Amino acid sequence: EIGTGGAPHTVEVTGEAGTRRYTTRWLVDAAGRSDLIARLLGLRVREETHRIGSVWGRFESVTDFDDLGPEAWRARVRHSTRFLSTVHFFYPGYWIWFIPLHDGVTSVGVTGPTGWDERRLRTPEGFREFLESHAAVAHLLRFAKALDIGSYAQIAYSTKRFFSPDRWGLTGEAASAADPLYSPGTDFIAHENDFLTELIRRDFAGESAVEIADRCELYDGFMKFRQEATLSLYRNLYETFGSYELGRLKWDFDIACYYNLWVSPYMRDEHLDPRWLRRQLRMAPHILRAL
């Protein structure tokens, strides 16, 4: 039961121990794509342009990147390792990732436009067959053992609202998603958790309902701006994959935008300053047009 006007929320949780009901002043949905609040309140917004899906799995005994290639190529890494990095292979219209996890396990996945032979690709046999149709990827997996498989038919979506003066909020994929390339979801979680913590802290410190509502609107407006700006990086991007020249230019542009527009203000806690947020929202139409 979602309260209104700041009324308490009643939450019913069913598990092995039975069903329990809790009354809470703030309700935060961090349940990912389960969409608990979004489904209840009809908040989900479908992404019509960036139609991207993904299939992934975990593998043991993936070949060590640092054992590959000539000495001159290996020496370029200097004080780090390739194996402990997130490694991307780009092909026209899609990309394949290798991400080290723990205890010798590596995440391997592919992301690209919906409309492939997805039913086949989402099977262990079909996924392995697809990966091994790429020479470099097949070489890395030649001794690997597959542990499991997962998939999303459509990755990107948005929400009509991130935070409400009625004392509820969404964080992470309970709110929105864009694309795994660049891992923007971690930035969203960082901002949303900061915003939710600040709202709850101020509410319990006795800040007025009017002040909480005003801050909610600022935070909500900024996250909607962030979501649209992030999606603008990815829409029509996949058509450029496979071109080193275009990829290099886009990478430099995206990294410059990321550190100048988002990282620097966050590291200085400017995202919690209402004056900075209002300036950002005034600039939002211009930034979106430039992106």
Protein Blocks (a to p, Z undefined) as FASTA:
>chain_A
ZZeehiacddddddfkoccddddfbdcdfehjnommmmmnopaccdfklccdddddddeh
iacfklgcjfklmmmnomacfklpccddddehiacddddfeehiacddddddehiafklm
mpmklmmmmmmmpmklmmmmmmpccfbdcddfblbdcdfbfbdfklpacehjllbccbfg
hplmlmmmmmmmmmmmmmmmmmmnopafklmmmmmmmmmmmmmmmmmmmmmmmgoklmmg
oiaklmmmmmmmmmmmmmmmmmmmmmnommmpmklmmmmmmmmmmmmmmZZ
